Amino acid sequence: MCDYVRNILVPYWTRQKELVGAPDDQECILQLDVWSVHKSVQFRTWLDQQYPWIKYRFVPGGCT
């Protein structure tokens, strides 16, 4: 999941922010399923430390 965020999402969001003239620290929302890897303290801590501008929200179980 970290590779996906680092190699896919961050470059995409960075480019989109450039295109619309948004600041580098513009917040982006990452919607996540309630899978164990997404909810893990290790992943959430990494995300918070590496990309504080990414705000994550969880989709309730059974709603995807």
N, C-alpha and C positions, 0 to 999 in steps of 0.2 A: 504494500500500500504506500509506503514511503517513496518507493521508486516512481509510482504512478503520480503522486503529488509533485515530486521533484522534477520529473522528466516530461510530464504531459500537462498537468494543470497549471503549474507556476509559469512555464513559458507561454501558454495560451493566455492566461489572465494578464500577464505582463504585456503581451502584444496588444490585447484588447484595451488595456488602460492607456497605452501609448496612442492608439487610434482615436480614442475619444478625449484625450487630453486630461485624463484623471491623474491625480498624484500617485506616486509610487506606493504610498502607504494606504491607498484606497482599500477599504475592507471588501472582501469577497466572501460569499456564503457557500460552504461545502455541505451539501445534504448527504447524510450517511444513513445506511440501514443499521439496524441494531445488531450487526454481526459482532462476534466477540473480538475480532481483530480491530474493528472500528472503535469499540468501546474500551479497548485496553488502555491502561494508564500509560504504558510505554508509548503507544502511538499518539495519544492526546498530548502527552508531555513533549514529545518530539515536535509535533505540529505547533504547539504553543511557543516553543523556544525558537524554532527555525523560521516560522512564518506567522508572526503575531497578527498580521493583517487578514489571515484566513480565519473566519469564524465558522464553526461547524455546528450543525443542528442535526438531530437524529429524527428520522421518520419512525413513528411508532410501529412496533411489530404488528404484522398482519395488514399493513396499509400500503404495501408495495406489490 
